[in-house]
Amino acid sequence: MPVLLLAGDRDLSTPVRWAREAAAATPRAELVVLEGVGHSTQSRSDAGARAATEFLLR
């Protein structure tokens, strides 16, 4: 099953490194790192919402 991981490069709660590790350990994972974004990648970031929408519409 495809998996989308969104990570904000300014997230102090869950570092991008953790997202990279999760993506490396998950088959069919896609990681999108959002520049200038903190923890709320979908609700507070147009780029995060856009990435999620594009992923779901494939």
PDBQT receptor file of N, H, CA, C and O in Angstrom, charges set to zero:
ATOM      1  N   MET A   1       0.838  -1.163   0.000  1.00  0.00    +0.000 N 
ATOM      2  CA  MET A   1       0.000   0.000   0.000  1.00  0.00    +0.000 C 
ATOM      3  C   MET A   1       0.891   1.238   0.000  1.00  0.00    +0.000 C 
ATOM      4  O   MET A   1       1.839   1.305   0.783  1.00  0.00    +0.000 OA
ATOM      5  N   PRO A   2       0.614   2.208  -0.850  1.00  0.00    +0.000 N 
ATOM      6  CA  PRO A   2       1.381   3.448  -0.853  1.00  0.00    +0.000 C 
ATOM      7  C   PRO A   2       1.163   4.236   0.441  1.00  0.00    +0.000 C 
ATOM      8  O   PRO A   2       0.070   4.250   1.007  1.00  0.00    +0.000 OA
ATOM      9  N   VAL A   3       2.215   4.878   0.880  1.00  0.00    +0.000 N 
ATOM     10  H   VAL A   3       3.103   4.867   0.421  1.00  0.00    +0.000 HD
ATOM     11  CA  VAL A   3       2.169   5.668   2.112  1.00  0.00    +0.000 C 
ATOM     12  C   VAL A   3       2.777   7.032   1.841  1.00  0.00    +0.000 C 
ATOM     13  O   VAL A   3       3.853   7.132   1.251  1.00  0.00    +0.000 OA
ATOM     14  N   LEU A   4       2.088   8.083   2.270  1.00  0.00    +0.000 N 
ATOM     15  H   LEU A   4       1.214   8.001   2.749  1.00  0.00    +0.000 HD
ATOM     16  CA  LEU A   4       2.616   9.436   2.153  1.00  0.00    +0.000 C 
ATOM     17  C   LEU A   4       3.053   9.902   3.530  1.00  0.00    +0.000 C 
ATOM     18  O   LEU A   4       2.286   9.835   4.490  1.00  0.00    +0.000 OA
ATOM     19  N   LEU A   5       4.279  10.371   3.621  1.00  0.00    +0.000 N 
ATOM     20  H   LEU A   5       4.902  10.425   2.840  1.00  0.00    +0.000 HD
ATOM     21  CA  LEU A   5       4.799  10.959   4.849  1.00  0.00    +0.000 C 
ATOM     22  C   LEU A   5       5.064  12.435   4.570  1.00  0.00    +0.000 C 
ATOM     23  O   LEU A   5       5.786  12.779   3.635  1.00  0.00    +0.000 OA
ATOM     24  N   LEU A   6       4.483  13.289   5.377  1.00  0.00    +0.000 N 
ATOM     25  H   LEU A   6       3.897  13.010   6.137  1.00  0.00    +0.000 HD
ATOM     26  CA  LEU A   6       4.717  14.724   5.264  1.00  0.00    +0.000 C 
ATOM     27  C   LEU A   6       5.546  15.162   6.461  1.00  0.00    +0.000 C 
ATOM     28  O   LEU A   6       5.255  14.792   7.599  1.00  0.00    +0.000 OA
ATOM     29  N   ALA A   7       6.568  15.943   6.201  1.00  0.00    +0.000 N 
ATOM     30  H   ALA A   7       6.805  16.244   5.277  1.00  0.00    +0.000 HD
ATOM     31  CA  ALA A   7       7.427  16.428   7.278  1.00  0.00    +0.000 C 
ATOM     32  C   ALA A   7       7.739  17.896   7.043  1.00  0.00    +0.000 C 
ATOM     33  O   ALA A   7       8.085  18.301   5.933  1.00  0.00    +0.000 OA
ATOM     34  N   GLY A   8       7.614  18.681   8.092  1.00  0.00    +0.000 N 
ATOM     35  H   GLY A   8       7.333  18.352   8.994  1.00  0.00    +0.000 HD
ATOM     36  CA  GLY A   8       7.996  20.081   8.012  1.00  0.00    +0.000 C 
ATOM     37  C   GLY A   8       9.439  20.239   8.467  1.00  0.00    +0.000 C 
ATOM     38  O   GLY A   8       9.833  19.670   9.485  1.00  0.00    +0.000 OA
ATOM     39  N   ASP A   9      10.222  20.998   7.729  1.00  0.00    +0.000 N 
ATOM     40  H   ASP A   9       9.902  21.459   6.902  1.00  0.00    +0.000 HD
ATOM     41  CA  ASP A   9      11.637  21.129   8.086  1.00  0.00    +0.000 C 
ATOM     42  C   ASP A   9      11.854  21.980   9.339  1.00  0.00    +0.000 C 
ATOM     43  O   ASP A   9      12.977  22.074   9.834  1.00  0.00    +0.000 OA
ATOM     44  N   ARG A  10      10.791  22.600   9.854  1.00  0.00    +0.000 N 
ATOM     45  H   ARG A  10       9.879  22.523   9.451  1.00  0.00    +0.000 HD
ATOM     46  CA  ARG A  10      10.888  23.373  11.102  1.00  0.00    +0.000 C 
ATOM     47  C   ARG A  10      10.107  22.731  12.242  1.00  0.00    +0.000 C 
ATOM     48  O   ARG A  10       9.809  23.381  13.244  1.00  0.00    +0.000 OA
ATOM     49  N   ASP A  11       9.782  21.463  12.084  1.00  0.00    +0.000 N 
ATOM     50  H   ASP A  11      10.025  20.935  11.270  1.00  0.00    +0.000 HD
ATOM     51  CA  ASP A  11       9.028  20.726  13.107  1.00  0.00    +0.000 C 
ATOM     52  C   ASP A  11       9.953  20.369  14.261  1.00  0.00    +0.000 C 
ATOM     53  O   ASP A  11      10.914  19.621  14.079  1.00  0.00    +0.000 OA
ATOM     54  N   LEU A  12       9.669  20.900  15.449  1.00  0.00    +0.000 N 
ATOM     55  H   LEU A  12       8.889  21.508  15.596  1.00  0.00    +0.000 HD
ATOM     56  CA  LEU A  12      10.493  20.617  16.620  1.00  0.00    +0.000 C 
ATOM     57  C   LEU A  12      10.030  19.357  17.348  1.00  0.00    +0.000 C 
ATOM     58  O   LEU A  12      10.768  18.819  18.173  1.00  0.00    +0.000 OA
ATOM     59  N   SER A  13       8.824  18.879  17.056  1.00  0.00    +0.000 N 
ATOM     60  H   SER A  13       8.225  19.316  16.385  1.00  0.00    +0.000 HD
ATOM     61  CA  SER A  13       8.278  17.694  17.732  1.00  0.00    +0.000 C 
ATOM     62  C   SER A  13       8.725  16.396  17.079  1.00  0.00    +0.000 C 
ATOM     63  O   SER A  13       9.088  15.440  17.765  1.00  0.00    +0.000 OA
ATOM     64  N   THR A  14       8.697  16.366  15.764  1.00  0.00    +0.000 N 
ATOM     65  H   THR A  14       8.403  17.142  15.207  1.00  0.00    +0.000 HD
ATOM     66  CA  THR A  14       9.090  15.158  15.026  1.00  0.00    +0.000 C 
ATOM     67  C   THR A  14      10.070  15.560  13.923  1.00  0.00    +0.000 C 
ATOM     68  O   THR A  14       9.655  16.028  12.862  1.00  0.00    +0.000 OA
ATOM     69  N   PRO A  15      11.347  15.380  14.168  1.00  0.00    +0.000 N 
ATOM     70  CA  PRO A  15      12.374  15.806  13.207  1.00  0.00    +0.000 C 
ATOM     71  C   PRO A  15      12.259  15.100  11.848  1.00  0.00    +0.000 C 
ATOM     72  O   PRO A  15      11.789  13.965  11.757  1.00  0.00    +0.000 OA
ATOM     73  N   VAL A  16      12.691  15.788  10.819  1.00  0.00    +0.000 N 
ATOM     74  H   VAL A  16      13.072  16.710  10.893  1.00  0.00    +0.000 HD
ATOM     75  CA  VAL A  16      12.685  15.218   9.467  1.00  0.00    +0.000 C 
ATOM     76  C   VAL A  16      13.466  13.902   9.438  1.00  0.00    +0.000 C 
ATOM     77  O   VAL A  16      13.122  12.989   8.688  1.00  0.00    +0.000 OA
ATOM     78  N   ARG A  17      14.496  13.812  10.241  1.00  0.00    +0.000 N 
ATOM     79  H   ARG A  17      14.776  14.554  10.850  1.00  0.00    +0.000 HD
ATOM     80  CA  ARG A  17      15.286  12.568  10.295  1.00  0.00    +0.000 C 
ATOM     81  C   ARG A  17      14.389  11.370  10.597  1.00  0.00    +0.000 C 
ATOM     82  O   ARG A  17      14.567  10.306  10.005  1.00  0.00    +0.000 OA
ATOM     83  N   TRP A  18      13.448  11.522  11.488  1.00  0.00    +0.000 N 
ATOM     84  H   TRP A  18      13.303  12.387  11.969  1.00  0.00    +0.000 HD
ATOM     85  CA  TRP A  18      12.537  10.427  11.822  1.00  0.00    +0.000 C 
ATOM     86  C   TRP A  18      11.670  10.061  10.620  1.00  0.00    +0.000 C 
ATOM     87  O   TRP A  18      11.419   8.882  10.369  1.00  0.00    +0.000 OA
ATOM     88  N   ALA A  19      11.217  11.059   9.886  1.00  0.00    +0.000 N 
ATOM     89  H   ALA A  19      11.421  12.016  10.090  1.00  0.00    +0.000 HD
ATOM     90  CA  ALA A  19      10.410  10.800   8.692  1.00  0.00    +0.000 C 
ATOM     91  C   ALA A  19      11.238  10.072   7.641  1.00  0.00    +0.000 C 
ATOM     92  O   ALA A  19      10.737   9.168   6.971  1.00  0.00    +0.000 OA
ATOM     93  N   ARG A  20      12.498  10.460   7.493  1.00  0.00    +0.000 N 
ATOM     94  H   ARG A  20      12.905  11.194   8.037  1.00  0.00    +0.000 HD
ATOM     95  CA  ARG A  20      13.380   9.774   6.534  1.00  0.00    +0.000 C 
ATOM     96  C   ARG A  20      13.578   8.309   6.935  1.00  0.00    +0.000 C 
ATOM     97  O   ARG A  20      13.569   7.419   6.085  1.00  0.00    +0.000 OA
ATOM     98  N   GLU A  21      13.754   8.071   8.226  1.00  0.00    +0.000 N 
ATOM     99  H   GLU A  21      13.761   8.794   8.917  1.00  0.00    +0.000 HD
ATOM    100  CA  GLU A  21      13.918   6.696   8.714  1.00  0.00    +0.000 C 
ATOM    101  C   GLU A  21      12.651   5.877   8.483  1.00  0.00    +0.000 C 
ATOM    102  O   GLU A  21      12.724   4.720   8.069  1.00  0.00    +0.000 OA
ATOM    103  N   ALA A  22      11.507   6.468   8.745  1.00  0.00    +0.000 N 
ATOM    104  H   ALA A  22      11.447   7.408   9.081  1.00  0.00    +0.000 HD
ATOM    105  CA  ALA A  22      10.233   5.772   8.526  1.00  0.00    +0.000 C 
ATOM    106  C   ALA A  22      10.034   5.468   7.043  1.00  0.00    +0.000 C 
ATOM    107  O   ALA A  22       9.582   4.380   6.685  1.00  0.00    +0.000 OA
ATOM    108  N   ALA A  23      10.366   6.417   6.193  1.00  0.00    +0.000 N 
ATOM    109  H   ALA A  23      10.733   7.301   6.484  1.00  0.00    +0.000 HD
ATOM    110  CA  ALA A  23      10.226   6.216   4.747  1.00  0.00    +0.000 C 
ATOM    111  C   ALA A  23      11.156   5.105   4.259  1.00  0.00    +0.000 C 
ATOM    112  O   ALA A  23      10.774   4.294   3.416  1.00  0.00    +0.000 OA
ATOM    113  N   ALA A  24      12.366   5.074   4.789  1.00  0.00    +0.000 N 
ATOM    114  H   ALA A  24      12.676   5.733   5.474  1.00  0.00    +0.000 HD
ATOM    115  CA  ALA A  24      13.328   4.041   4.382  1.00  0.00    +0.000 C 
ATOM    116  C   ALA A  24      12.868   2.644   4.805  1.00  0.00    +0.000 C 
ATOM    117  O   ALA A  24      13.197   1.653   4.154  1.00  0.00    +0.000 OA
ATOM    118  N   ALA A  25      12.117   2.574   5.885  1.00  0.00    +0.000 N 
ATOM    119  H   ALA A  25      11.850   3.379   6.414  1.00  0.00    +0.000 HD
ATOM    120  CA  ALA A  25      11.670   1.282   6.405  1.00  0.00    +0.000 C 
ATOM    121  C   ALA A  25      10.300   0.866   5.879  1.00  0.00    +0.000 C 
ATOM    122  O   ALA A  25       9.815  -0.219   6.202  1.00  0.00    +0.000 OA
ATOM    123  N   THR A  26       9.677   1.714   5.077  1.00  0.00    +0.000 N 
ATOM    124  H   THR A  26      10.071   2.595   4.814  1.00  0.00    +0.000 HD
ATOM    125  CA  THR A  26       8.318   1.448   4.612  1.00  0.00    +0.000 C 
ATOM    126  C   THR A  26       8.289   1.267   3.098  1.00  0.00    +0.000 C 
ATOM    127  O   THR A  26       8.605   2.195   2.353  1.00  0.00    +0.000 OA
ATOM    128  N   PRO A  27       7.915   0.089   2.650  1.00  0.00    +0.000 N 
ATOM    129  CA  PRO A  27       7.804  -0.113   1.200  1.00  0.00    +0.000 C 
ATOM    130  C   PRO A  27       6.773   0.845   0.599  1.00  0.00    +0.000 C 
ATOM    131  O   PRO A  27       5.725   1.090   1.197  1.00  0.00    +0.000 OA
ATOM    132  N   ARG A  28       7.071   1.374  -0.565  1.00  0.00    +0.000 N 
ATOM    133  H   ARG A  28       7.922   1.174  -1.050  1.00  0.00    +0.000 HD
ATOM    134  CA  ARG A  28       6.176   2.260  -1.312  1.00  0.00    +0.000 C 
ATOM    135  C   ARG A  28       5.883   3.572  -0.593  1.00  0.00    +0.000 C 
ATOM    136  O   ARG A  28       4.846   4.195  -0.822  1.00  0.00    +0.000 OA
ATOM    137  N   ALA A  29       6.798   3.986   0.273  1.00  0.00    +0.000 N 
ATOM    138  H   ALA A  29       7.641   3.480   0.459  1.00  0.00    +0.000 HD
ATOM    139  CA  ALA A  29       6.619   5.257   0.973  1.00  0.00    +0.000 C 
ATOM    140  C   ALA A  29       7.092   6.408   0.099  1.00  0.00    +0.000 C 
ATOM    141  O   ALA A  29       8.059   6.287  -0.654  1.00  0.00    +0.000 OA
ATOM    142  N   GLU A  30       6.400   7.504   0.217  1.00  0.00    +0.000 N 
ATOM    143  H   GLU A  30       5.615   7.602   0.828  1.00  0.00    +0.000 HD
ATOM    144  CA  GLU A  30       6.802   8.746  -0.442  1.00  0.00    +0.000 C 
ATOM    145  C   GLU A  30       6.914   9.805   0.642  1.00  0.00    +0.000 C 
ATOM    146  O   GLU A  30       5.966  10.046   1.389  1.00  0.00    +0.000 OA
ATOM    147  N   LEU A  31       8.065  10.427   0.721  1.00  0.00    +0.000 N 
ATOM    148  H   LEU A  31       8.835  10.231   0.114  1.00  0.00    +0.000 HD
ATOM    149  CA  LEU A  31       8.304  11.466   1.716  1.00  0.00    +0.000 C 
ATOM    150  C   LEU A  31       8.321  12.824   1.035  1.00  0.00    +0.000 C 
ATOM    151  O   LEU A  31       9.024  13.029   0.046  1.00  0.00    +0.000 OA
ATOM    152  N   VAL A  32       7.540  13.745   1.574  1.00  0.00    +0.000 N 
ATOM    153  H   VAL A  32       6.969  13.578   2.378  1.00  0.00    +0.000 HD
ATOM    154  CA  VAL A  32       7.545  15.127   1.112  1.00  0.00    +0.000 C 
ATOM    155  C   VAL A  32       7.982  15.985   2.293  1.00  0.00    +0.000 C 
ATOM    156  O   VAL A  32       7.313  16.024   3.326  1.00  0.00    +0.000 OA
ATOM    157  N   VAL A  33       9.105  16.670   2.132  1.00  0.00    +0.000 N 
ATOM    158  H   VAL A  33       9.649  16.638   1.293  1.00  0.00    +0.000 HD
ATOM    159  CA  VAL A  33       9.604  17.574   3.166  1.00  0.00    +0.000 C 
ATOM    160  C   VAL A  33       9.207  18.984   2.760  1.00  0.00    +0.000 C 
ATOM    161  O   VAL A  33       9.559  19.460   1.681  1.00  0.00    +0.000 OA
ATOM    162  N   LEU A  34       8.472  19.637   3.639  1.00  0.00    +0.000 N 
ATOM    163  H   LEU A  34       8.186  19.250   4.515  1.00  0.00    +0.000 HD
ATOM    164  CA  LEU A  34       7.937  20.967   3.359  1.00  0.00    +0.000 C 
ATOM    165  C   LEU A  34       8.822  22.025   4.002  1.00  0.00    +0.000 C 
ATOM    166  O   LEU A  34       9.003  22.037   5.220  1.00  0.00    +0.000 OA
ATOM    167  N   GLU A  35       9.367  22.905   3.185  1.00  0.00    +0.000 N 
ATOM    168  H   GLU A  35       9.220  22.895   2.196  1.00  0.00    +0.000 HD
ATOM    169  CA  GLU A  35      10.260  23.952   3.672  1.00  0.00    +0.000 C 
ATOM    170  C   GLU A  35       9.481  25.045   4.398  1.00  0.00    +0.000 C 
ATOM    171  O   GLU A  35       8.435  25.499   3.934  1.00  0.00    +0.000 OA
ATOM    172  N   GLY A  36      10.013  25.453   5.540  1.00  0.00    +0.000 N 
ATOM    173  H   GLY A  36      10.863  25.084   5.917  1.00  0.00    +0.000 HD
ATOM    174  CA  GLY A  36       9.411  26.533   6.300  1.00  0.00    +0.000 C 
ATOM    175  C   GLY A  36       8.159  26.150   7.066  1.00  0.00    +0.000 C 
ATOM    176  O   GLY A  36       7.431  27.023   7.537  1.00  0.00    +0.000 OA
ATOM    177  N   VAL A  37       7.899  24.856   7.196  1.00  0.00    +0.000 N 
ATOM    178  H   VAL A  37       8.491  24.147   6.813  1.00  0.00    +0.000 HD
ATOM    179  CA  VAL A  37       6.675  24.378   7.836  1.00  0.00    +0.000 C 
ATOM    180  C   VAL A  37       7.028  23.664   9.136  1.00  0.00    +0.000 C 
ATOM    181  O   VAL A  37       8.041  22.970   9.228  1.00  0.00    +0.000 OA
ATOM    182  N   GLY A  38       6.178  23.848  10.130  1.00  0.00    +0.000 N 
ATOM    183  H   GLY A  38       5.356  24.412  10.056  1.00  0.00    +0.000 HD
ATOM    184  CA  GLY A  38       6.362  23.181  11.416  1.00  0.00    +0.000 C 
ATOM    185  C   GLY A  38       5.612  21.871  11.480  1.00  0.00    +0.000 C 
ATOM    186  O   GLY A  38       5.640  21.087  10.531  1.00  0.00    +0.000 OA
ATOM    187  N   HIS A  39       4.943  21.628  12.590  1.00  0.00    +0.000 N 
ATOM    188  H   HIS A  39       4.920  22.265  13.361  1.00  0.00    +0.000 HD
ATOM    189  CA  HIS A  39       4.332  20.321  12.855  1.00  0.00    +0.000 C 
ATOM    190  C   HIS A  39       3.025  20.081  12.095  1.00  0.00    +0.000 C 
ATOM    191  O   HIS A  39       2.769  18.947  11.691  1.00  0.00    +0.000 OA
ATOM    192  N   SER A  40       2.204  21.083  11.888  1.00  0.00    +0.000 N 
ATOM    193  H   SER A  40       2.412  22.004  12.216  1.00  0.00    +0.000 HD
ATOM    194  CA  SER A  40       0.889  20.894  11.256  1.00  0.00    +0.000 C 
ATOM    195  C   SER A  40       1.013  20.997   9.741  1.00  0.00    +0.000 C 
ATOM    196  O   SER A  40       0.656  22.018   9.153  1.00  0.00    +0.000 OA
ATOM    197  N   THR A  41       1.513  19.953   9.118  1.00  0.00    +0.000 N 
ATOM    198  H   THR A  41       1.803  19.124   9.595  1.00  0.00    +0.000 HD
ATOM    199  CA  THR A  41       1.861  20.017   7.698  1.00  0.00    +0.000 C 
ATOM    200  C   THR A  41       0.661  20.121   6.776  1.00  0.00    +0.000 C 
ATOM    201  O   THR A  41       0.762  20.754   5.726  1.00  0.00    +0.000 OA
ATOM    202  N   GLN A  42      -0.460  19.532   7.121  1.00  0.00    +0.000 N 
ATOM    203  H   GLN A  42      -0.543  19.018   7.974  1.00  0.00    +0.000 HD
ATOM    204  CA  GLN A  42      -1.621  19.601   6.237  1.00  0.00    +0.000 C 
ATOM    205  C   GLN A  42      -2.519  20.789   6.533  1.00  0.00    +0.000 C 
ATOM    206  O   GLN A  42      -2.959  21.479   5.614  1.00  0.00    +0.000 OA
ATOM    207  N   SER A  43      -2.789  21.029   7.784  1.00  0.00    +0.000 N 
ATOM    208  H   SER A  43      -2.432  20.468   8.531  1.00  0.00    +0.000 HD
ATOM    209  CA  SER A  43      -3.764  22.058   8.126  1.00  0.00    +0.000 C 
ATOM    210  C   SER A  43      -3.209  23.482   8.063  1.00  0.00    +0.000 C 
ATOM    211  O   SER A  43      -3.973  24.430   7.880  1.00  0.00    +0.000 OA
ATOM    212  N   ARG A  44      -1.920  23.642   8.209  1.00  0.00    +0.000 N 
ATOM    213  H   ARG A  44      -1.300  22.872   8.357  1.00  0.00    +0.000 HD
ATOM    214  CA  ARG A  44      -1.348  24.995   8.213  1.00  0.00    +0.000 C 
ATOM    215  C   ARG A  44      -0.412  25.263   7.043  1.00  0.00    +0.000 C 
ATOM    216  O   ARG A  44       0.316  26.256   7.032  1.00  0.00    +0.000 OA
ATOM    217  N   SER A  45      -0.436  24.382   6.075  1.00  0.00    +0.000 N 
ATOM    218  H   SER A  45      -1.027  23.575   6.084  1.00  0.00    +0.000 HD
ATOM    219  CA  SER A  45       0.460  24.548   4.938  1.00  0.00    +0.000 C 
ATOM    220  C   SER A  45      -0.273  24.220   3.641  1.00  0.00    +0.000 C 
ATOM    221  O   SER A  45      -0.763  23.104   3.462  1.00  0.00    +0.000 OA
ATOM    222  N   ASP A  46      -0.345  25.191   2.743  1.00  0.00    +0.000 N 
ATOM    223  H   ASP A  46       0.053  26.097   2.888  1.00  0.00    +0.000 HD
ATOM    224  CA  ASP A  46      -0.953  24.916   1.441  1.00  0.00    +0.000 C 
ATOM    225  C   ASP A  46      -0.194  23.815   0.712  1.00  0.00    +0.000 C 
ATOM    226  O   ASP A  46      -0.796  22.970   0.049  1.00  0.00    +0.000 OA
ATOM    227  N   ALA A  47       1.130  23.830   0.835  1.00  0.00    +0.000 N 
ATOM    228  H   ALA A  47       1.619  24.516   1.373  1.00  0.00    +0.000 HD
ATOM    229  CA  ALA A  47       1.943  22.811   0.155  1.00  0.00    +0.000 C 
ATOM    230  C   ALA A  47       1.653  21.419   0.711  1.00  0.00    +0.000 C 
ATOM    231  O   ALA A  47       1.619  20.448  -0.045  1.00  0.00    +0.000 OA
ATOM    232  N   GLY A  48       1.446  21.312   2.011  1.00  0.00    +0.000 N 
ATOM    233  H   GLY A  48       1.474  22.101   2.625  1.00  0.00    +0.000 HD
ATOM    234  CA  GLY A  48       1.125  20.026   2.620  1.00  0.00    +0.000 C 
ATOM    235  C   GLY A  48      -0.229  19.514   2.174  1.00  0.00    +0.000 C 
ATOM    236  O   GLY A  48      -0.375  18.338   1.840  1.00  0.00    +0.000 OA
ATOM    237  N   ALA A  49      -1.218  20.392   2.168  1.00  0.00    +0.000 N 
ATOM    238  H   ALA A  49      -1.099  21.347   2.439  1.00  0.00    +0.000 HD
ATOM    239  CA  ALA A  49      -2.555  20.007   1.715  1.00  0.00    +0.000 C 
ATOM    240  C   ALA A  49      -2.520  19.614   0.240  1.00  0.00    +0.000 C 
ATOM    241  O   ALA A  49      -3.177  18.656  -0.168  1.00  0.00    +0.000 OA
ATOM    242  N   ARG A  50      -1.763  20.347  -0.547  1.00  0.00    +0.000 N 
ATOM    243  H   ARG A  50      -1.230  21.126  -0.215  1.00  0.00    +0.000 HD
ATOM    244  CA  ARG A  50      -1.640  20.050  -1.976  1.00  0.00    +0.000 C 
ATOM    245  C   ARG A  50      -0.969  18.691  -2.193  1.00  0.00    +0.000 C 
ATOM    246  O   ARG A  50      -1.416  17.905  -3.028  1.00  0.00    +0.000 OA
ATOM    247  N   ALA A  51       0.098  18.414  -1.443  1.00  0.00    +0.000 N 
ATOM    248  H   ALA A  51       0.461  19.052  -0.765  1.00  0.00    +0.000 HD
ATOM    249  CA  ALA A  51       0.794  17.122  -1.575  1.00  0.00    +0.000 C 
ATOM    250  C   ALA A  51      -0.130  15.974  -1.206  1.00  0.00    +0.000 C 
ATOM    251  O   ALA A  51      -0.127  14.939  -1.872  1.00  0.00    +0.000 OA
ATOM    252  N   ALA A  52      -0.925  16.143  -0.149  1.00  0.00    +0.000 N 
ATOM    253  H   ALA A  52      -0.928  16.984   0.393  1.00  0.00    +0.000 HD
ATOM    254  CA  ALA A  52      -1.856  15.096   0.265  1.00  0.00    +0.000 C 
ATOM    255  C   ALA A  52      -2.936  14.881  -0.793  1.00  0.00    +0.000 C 
ATOM    256  O   ALA A  52      -3.284  13.743  -1.109  1.00  0.00    +0.000 OA
ATOM    257  N   THR A  53      -3.459  15.965  -1.333  1.00  0.00    +0.000 N 
ATOM    258  H   THR A  53      -3.176  16.890  -1.077  1.00  0.00    +0.000 HD
ATOM    259  CA  THR A  53      -4.490  15.858  -2.369  1.00  0.00    +0.000 C 
ATOM    260  C   THR A  53      -3.952  15.157  -3.606  1.00  0.00    +0.000 C 
ATOM    261  O   THR A  53      -4.598  14.255  -4.139  1.00  0.00    +0.000 OA
ATOM    262  N   GLU A  54      -2.779  15.560  -4.064  1.00  0.00    +0.000 N 
ATOM    263  H   GLU A  54      -2.253  16.293  -3.631  1.00  0.00    +0.000 HD
ATOM    264  CA  GLU A  54      -2.178  14.933  -5.246  1.00  0.00    +0.000 C 
ATOM    265  C   GLU A  54      -1.917  13.455  -5.011  1.00  0.00    +0.000 C 
ATOM    266  O   GLU A  54      -2.145  12.638  -5.902  1.00  0.00    +0.000 OA
ATOM    267  N   PHE A  55      -1.446  13.104  -3.830  1.00  0.00    +0.000 N 
ATOM    268  H   PHE A  55      -1.260  13.768  -3.106  1.00  0.00    +0.000 HD
ATOM    269  CA  PHE A  55      -1.174  11.706  -3.493  1.00  0.00    +0.000 C 
ATOM    270  C   PHE A  55      -2.466  10.889  -3.536  1.00  0.00    +0.000 C 
ATOM    271  O   PHE A  55      -2.492   9.791  -4.093  1.00  0.00    +0.000 OA
ATOM    272  N   LEU A  56      -3.519  11.417  -2.958  1.00  0.00    +0.000 N 
ATOM    273  H   LEU A  56      -3.498  12.309  -2.506  1.00  0.00    +0.000 HD
ATOM    274  CA  LEU A  56      -4.795  10.683  -2.894  1.00  0.00    +0.000 C 
ATOM    275  C   LEU A  56      -5.490  10.575  -4.232  1.00  0.00    +0.000 C 
ATOM    276  O   LEU A  56      -6.267   9.645  -4.446  1.00  0.00    +0.000 OA
ATOM    277  N   LEU A  57      -5.234  11.501  -5.138  1.00  0.00    +0.000 N 
ATOM    278  H   LEU A  57      -4.603  12.257  -4.964  1.00  0.00    +0.000 HD
ATOM    279  CA  LEU A  57      -5.898  11.474  -6.443  1.00  0.00    +0.000 C 
ATOM    280  C   LEU A  57      -5.165  10.637  -7.482  1.00  0.00    +0.000 C 
ATOM    281  O   LEU A  57      -5.632  10.525  -8.616  1.00  0.00    +0.000 OA
ATOM    282  N   ARG A  58      -4.056  10.061  -7.133  1.00  0.00    +0.000 N 
ATOM    283  H   ARG A  58      -3.677  10.152  -6.212  1.00  0.00    +0.000 HD
ATOM    284  CA  ARG A  58      -3.328   9.201  -8.096  1.00  0.00    +0.000 C 
ATOM    285  C   ARG A  58      -4.015   7.885  -8.296  1.00  0.00    +0.000 C 
ATOM    286  O   ARG A  58      -3.539   7.052  -9.067  1.00  0.00    +0.000 OA
TER     287      ARG A  58
